[in-house]
Amino acid sequence: MNAEKIQFGRLALRGGLVTGGAQAIRMVIQFVSVVVLARLLAPEDFGLVASVSPVVAFVGLFQNLGLQQAVIQRKEIGERELNKVFWISTLVGLICTLVVIALSPAIAIFYGDQRMTAIAIAAALPLLLGSLAALPLALMNRHLKFGQLALNDVYAAVVGLLVTAGAAYVGLGYWSLVIGPAASAAVALMAAWWATRWMPGRPAFAIDREIISFGANLTGFNLVNFFSRNLDNVLIGKFSGPIQLGYYDRAYKLLLFPLQNITQPLSRVMVPLMSRIQEDKPRFRDIYMRTNWLLAAVTMPGIAALTSAAEPTVSILFGEQWLPVAPIFAWLGVASLMQPVSSTTGWIFICQGETKTMFRWGIYSSLTTVLSFIVGLQWGAIGVAAAYAISGYVLRIPVLAWLLQRVGPVSAMDFLYVQGLFLVSALAAWICYRLLPEVLTGSSDLLALASAICLNYGLALVFALALRQPRKVLLETLSKAISAIRR
């Protein structure tokens, strides 16, 4: 048993280090993309593509019907079932692509801009490419091929950035924001098939009912969750125009999108590993809590620092002409403080096969999110961001904690304890930042941002080391990381 635990710990550490390293590269690429493209393109260019993106992504939720996660989560799955999963995913991907193409004229009519017809058609291609790559990626994840998955992600991200920036540089405007993702999806597809060398058999579409039920509930959750997360773009684009949406899109991409680039790859490591120990509840809870202490310690102080110094951050990265983004960015920062840990609750539901409960939570979360968008819309993009932030703390986090208490093995106190510690440290750092002398916050944007970062991470470390559980996790992780690097 001890040998098994040691092996499991090494797999988790190795997978986390490899995935974390690759994701750090991807985040750098993402930030470079955000900064470079903001200087090469106009707000309207981002607004045009952002108006179409929610529709394309909404249809794309049906790409593989949750079957990719089912392949990863199941203890045993045969070659026949894998072949069926592939053909169903491919068929659904093709249908999704055709649906977007058919909807493209309606999208243009809705927004009153005929340019969106061609944008929607071009943006549909990655849907088919993604469905073709779904099973090879699931097999790599199931077999814990974290290194190859990480390399594939980096390849795709680099190609996407180069193609997008090159197209923008030569004057293709908003088309560059469509061409880049298509190139990235093509590279991801080729890399996945090359790595697995898995070959499908004859087309077959009948599949086990248990797999379909698991995937259907997960797809239902993704459906309602994505609807709520993208309705803000639709509402702002429709009622406030592409320029306001361009500001909102830049703020979102700068803050929330990088967070997704942390939690999604981390899920790639944790879901297959935790699925293997789903019946050992104490061990399941211990690994979940350790992971979230580290995740919160890394992400929450950084988010709080950027939120405190919103104007200097926007000025440094985008230029002073983008300062209207700052208040939107600040409110989204408040909203995103709780999201790194909250997003990992999906691991609990998925690894234990509780996707039905996850779907019900998704319905409630989406309804309250949509309501907040509607309430905040009368104050424009800033109002939408503010209403979303406030409703998260009042309406969603308490209910999610209660739901975790019912499902277990992670309790409501476990969930709130991790986040509460770093929320308190963020509040203390914000107060200290406001009390700093003008020479540190007003004379230089770089100095102001550096001051906010030092305050937030410094106080977060003090708070974490003052309590036994986070102190133990941080020190043990540091020791293991040093040993792994030496080896």
HUZI-V294344 format. One record per pair of residues at least 24 apart in sequence whose ideal C-beta (glycine too) atoms are under 7 Angstrom apart, sorted by sequence separation. I is the first residue (numbers start at 1). J is the second residue. D is the distance in Angstrom with one decimal. If there is no record, write none. Layout:
I,J,D  I,J,D
//
This chain:
100,124,3.8  159,183,5.4  160,184,3.2  64,89,4.1  159,184,5.7  63,89,6.8  307,333,3.0  429,455,4.3  65,92,6.0  97,124,4.7  100,127,6.7  157,184,6.8  306,333,5.9  307,334,6.2  368,395,4.4  429,456,4.3  64,92,6.5  156,184,4.5  159,187,4.6  368,396,5.9  63,92,6.1  62,92,5.7  63,93,5.2  97,127,4.8  303,333,5.7  426,456,6.4  429,459,4.8  96,127,4.7  97,128,4.5  156,187,4.7  365,396,5.5  428,459,5.4  155,187,5.5  156,188,4.1  63,96,5.9  303,336,5.5  304,337,6.4  62,96,5.7  93,127,5.8  94,128,5.9  303,337,5.5  425,459,4.7  93,128,4.9  364,399,6.4  425,460,4.4  60,96,5.9  152,188,6.0  155,191,5.5  59,96,4.9  93,130,6.6  262,299,6.3  300,337,5.9  93,131,2.3  422,460,5.8  425,463,4.3  92,131,6.3  93,132,6.6  152,191,4.1  361,400,6.7  424,463,6.7  59,99,5.3  152,192,6.1  259,299,6.7  300,340,6.5  59,100,5.3  90,131,5.6  299,340,4.3  89,131,5.0  90,132,6.0  361,403,5.7  421,463,5.7  152,195,6.8  421,464,6.8  56,100,5.5  296,340,6.3  89,134,4.7  295,340,5.4  296,341,5.4  89,135,6.2  295,341,6.4  421,467,6.8  148,195,4.8  55,103,6.6  86,135,4.4  292,341,5.2  295,344,6.9  421,470,6.6  85,135,5.8  357,407,6.1  255,306,6.7  331,382,6.7  55,107,5.7  140,192,7.0  292,344,5.9  82,135,6.6  328,381,5.4  332,385,5.1  335,388,5.4  354,407,5.8  328,382,5.5  331,385,3.7  335,389,3.7  338,392,6.3  52,107,6.1  119,174,6.9  123,178,5.4  126,181,5.5  130,185,5.9  133,188,5.7  137,192,5.2  140,195,6.2  327,382,5.1  331,386,4.6  334,389,4.3  342,397,6.9  345,400,6.3  122,178,4.6  126,182,5.5  129,185,4.1  133,189,4.4  136,192,3.9  140,196,6.1  348,404,6.8  125,182,5.1  129,186,5.9  132,189,5.6  136,193,5.5  139,196,5.4  328,385,4.9  335,392,5.4  331,389,5.0  342,400,6.4  119,178,6.0  126,185,3.8  133,192,4.6  139,198,6.0  288,347,6.8  338,397,5.9  345,404,6.2  348,407,6.4  51,111,5.5  129,189,4.9  136,196,4.3  288,348,6.8  136,198,5.8  348,410,5.9  254,317,6.9  52,116,5.5  56,120,6.6  63,127,6.2  51,116,6.5  55,120,6.9  68,134,4.9  72,138,5.7  48,115,6.3  52,119,5.0  56,123,4.7  60,127,4.9  63,130,5.6  64,131,6.1  71,138,4.1  48,116,6.7  52,120,5.0  56,124,6.3  59,127,7.0  63,131,4.8  250,318,6.8  68,137,6.9  72,141,5.2  49,119,6.3  64,134,4.4  68,138,4.4  72,142,5.0  48,119,6.5  52,123,5.9  63,134,6.7  71,142,6.0  250,322,6.7  274,347,5.9  278,351,5.1  251,325,4.9  255,329,6.1  278,352,5.4  250,325,5.3  254,329,6.5  256,332,6.0  271,347,5.9  275,351,4.7  247,324,5.3  251,328,4.2  255,332,5.2  259,336,5.8  263,340,6.2  270,347,5.3  274,351,4.4  341,418,5.5  247,325,5.0  251,329,4.2  255,333,5.8  262,340,6.8  341,419,5.2  271,350,5.9  248,328,5.6  252,332,6.3  256,336,5.4  259,339,6.0  263,343,4.6  267,347,6.5  271,351,6.1  247,328,6.1  251,332,5.6  255,336,5.8  259,340,6.0  263,344,6.5  338,419,5.6  337,423,6.5  337,426,6.5  87,200,6.7  86,200,4.8  87,203,4.8  83,200,5.6  87,204,5.9  88,205,5.7  83,201,4.6  87,205,5.9  88,207,6.4  149,268,6.4  84,204,4.9  83,204,5.8  84,205,6.5  301,422,6.6  308,429,6.9  84,206,6.7  85,207,6.9  288,410,5.6  296,418,5.2  300,422,4.0  304,426,3.6  308,430,5.2  84,207,4.6  146,269,6.1  296,419,6.5  285,409,4.3  301,425,6.9  40,165,7.0  49,174,5.5  284,409,5.7  285,410,5.4  289,414,6.0  293,418,6.0  301,426,6.8  304,429,6.1  308,433,4.8  48,174,4.8  81,207,6.8  111,237,6.6  292,418,5.1  296,422,5.2  300,426,6.5  304,430,6.9  19,146,5.5  26,153,5.9  37,164,6.7  41,168,5.5  81,208,6.4  111,238,7.0  141,268,5.6  18,146,4.9  22,150,3.3  26,154,6.5  29,157,4.7  33,161,5.1  37,165,6.8  40,168,4.1  45,173,5.4  49,177,4.3  144,272,6.2  281,409,4.1  15,144,6.6  18,147,5.0  25,154,5.4  29,158,6.5  32,161,6.7  36,165,5.5  40,169,6.2  45,174,4.1  49,178,6.4  316,445,5.1  142,272,5.9  315,445,4.9  316,446,6.5  15,146,4.1  19,150,5.5  22,153,5.5  26,157,4.7  33,164,6.7  37,168,6.0  141,272,5.7  18,150,5.1  22,154,5.3  29,161,5.2  41,173,6.6  45,177,6.7  218,350,7.0  11,144,6.2  248,381,4.2  312,445,3.8  316,449,6.5  221,355,6.8  247,381,6.0  244,380,6.1  312,448,4.2  313,449,5.8  218,355,4.6  221,358,4.8  225,362,4.8  228,365,6.7  244,381,4.9  312,449,4.8  217,355,3.6  221,359,4.6  224,362,4.5  228,366,3.7  235,373,5.8  239,377,6.3  214,353,6.6  217,356,4.8  220,359,4.3  224,363,5.3  227,366,5.9  231,370,5.7  309,448,5.2  218,358,7.0  225,365,6.7  240,380,5.4  309,449,4.7  70,211,4.8  214,355,5.6  217,358,6.7  221,362,3.8  225,366,6.0  228,369,3.8  232,373,5.2  240,381,6.2  217,359,4.5  220,362,6.9  224,366,4.1  228,370,5.3  231,373,5.6  235,377,5.5  309,452,4.0  67,211,6.7  70,214,4.8  308,452,4.5  70,215,4.9  236,381,5.3  305,452,4.2  66,214,6.7  67,215,4.7  236,384,6.3  305,453,4.4  66,215,3.1  69,218,5.7  65,215,4.7  66,216,6.6  65,216,6.7  305,456,4.2  66,218,3.5  232,384,5.2  304,456,4.7  66,219,4.3  65,219,5.2  301,456,4.0  301,457,4.6  62,219,6.6  61,219,6.5  301,460,4.1  61,222,5.0  61,223,5.2  297,460,6.5  61,226,5.6  297,464,6.0  58,226,6.2  57,226,6.4  58,227,6.6  58,230,6.8  57,230,6.5  54,230,3.5  293,470,5.1  297,474,6.5  54,233,5.0  294,473,6.5  54,234,5.6  293,473,4.4  51,233,6.8  50,233,5.4  290,473,5.2  294,477,5.9  51,237,4.2  50,237,6.9  47,237,6.5  51,242,6.7  48,242,6.1  51,245,6.6  47,242,3.0  50,245,5.6  47,243,6.4  44,242,5.0  47,245,4.2  73,271,6.9  44,243,6.3  47,246,4.0  50,249,4.3  72,271,5.9  43,243,5.2  46,246,4.4  72,272,5.1  44,246,6.2  47,249,6.7  73,275,4.8  43,246,3.1  46,249,5.0  72,275,6.8  43,247,6.5  46,250,6.5  38,250,6.4  34,253,5.4  34,254,5.6  30,257,6.8  30,258,5.9  27,258,5.3  30,261,6.2  27,261,5.6  26,261,5.8  23,261,6.1  23,262,6.3  23,265,4.7  19,265,4.9  19,266,6.8  19,268,6.4  19,269,5.2  16,269,5.7  15,269,4.2  12,269,6.9  12,273,5.6  11,273,6.5  73,350,6.2  73,351,6.6  38,318,4.8  69,350,6.0  35,317,5.1  35,318,7.0  38,322,6.6  13,480,5.8  17,484,6.6  13,484,6.1
//
